[in-house]
Amino acid sequence: MLQFDKKSTLVHLGHFLHQFGTTTPTKNPAVLHNELFFDRMLGHLESAQHHNGWFTPEQMRYALQSWAQALTEDNLNTWLQPYDFGNIQPKTVGLVLAGNIPLVGFHDVLSVLVSGHKALVKTSSNDQKMVPFLVEYLIACEPRIADYISFTEGKLEGFQAVIATGSNNTARYFEYYFKDRPSIIRKNRNSVAVMDGTETKEDLIQLGEDIFRYFGLGCRNVSKVFVPEGYTFDRFFEAMYTYKDCIAYEKYANNYDYNKAVFLMSLFPILDNGFLTLKEDAGYASPISSIFYEYYKDLSVVQERLEREKGQLQCIVSKGIVTDSIPFGKTQRPELWDYADHVDTLAFLQTI
């Protein structure tokens, strides 16, 4: 199996990424292989939006900084401590990555590498550049990694297990196609916020981060809010005004115009502030530029429903009024041990 100081290599990557979290990246001479990779990373950041209009420089910087903060020695120790990969017999794990937000599939790539298995990676057409580039950096730090990862643009072949992420529709295909192999198949999930009306303006601004980060494209983005009966959205909209600049991006503006028109033509009553619509709806999956809301009488009923329907949910956000919720503003800063769909990837890799 792959034998090297995995934590040290990933810490080096964290140091490299840390340089790119601001609008003016500063080259740190202490970072390994900067002479080969720093300027190339700047080029990737400049061109990302040309390949995917949602991947704006701001969103790319946020993603890189989030990974820089995750890849510290302390975090890696906490993440890896529960597992023993000493006796792993390397298998090839096929990875079908999502591409809805920057680097969304990178966690699966790192999970396979740290487990000692081999990764056969099929990137999303929406995010084809950055994951291979970061793997190239890892190989520069530790050349033996090159024997444990490969990329394919075609059909996955020659693998013994698979981790595939897609929509509910593609998940049915994955489940059939990969039925004879150990697998993790991820489907659509959504995140919700539960409020009781006592939230401060700062709480609501942080909630806006959960709504608008990556333009709401991620499963960890809040797409639905539960509010008590009689709740008025004036203070909510006042806080959301912090994020008004999102309407300046063409793809977001097009979604806002289209979805608002659909709601109005369907005679759905909506609340609107010029860049975000609110629609009362029992569902979880609101369209881009819109948030669903639902009134409640009894918080315990909401708690029971969320527990019953947890298979549809990724994150629950509140100021502590709901069990197992996370604070406002934290949905798009997951820890290494916050697994997608709440399925422990490393535990799966330990047993295949």
Secondary structure, 3 states (H helix, E strand, C coil): CCCCCHHHHHHHHHHHHHCCCCCCCCCCCCCCCHHHHHHHHHHHHHHHHHHCCCCCHHHHHHHHHHHHHHCCHHHHHHHHCCCCCCCCCCCEEEEECCCCCCCCCHHHHHHHHHHCCEEEEECCCCCCCHHHHHHHHHHHHCHHHHHHEEECCCCCCCCCEEEEECCHHHHHHHHHHCCCCCEEEECCCEEEEECCCCCCHHHHHHHHHHHHHHHHCCCCCEEEEEEECCCCCHHHHHHHHHHHHHHHCHHHHHHHHHHHHHHHHCCCCEEECCCCEEEECCCCCCCCCEEEEEEECCHHHHHHHHHHCHHHEEEEECCCCCCCCECCCCCCCCCCCCCHHHCCHHHHHHHC
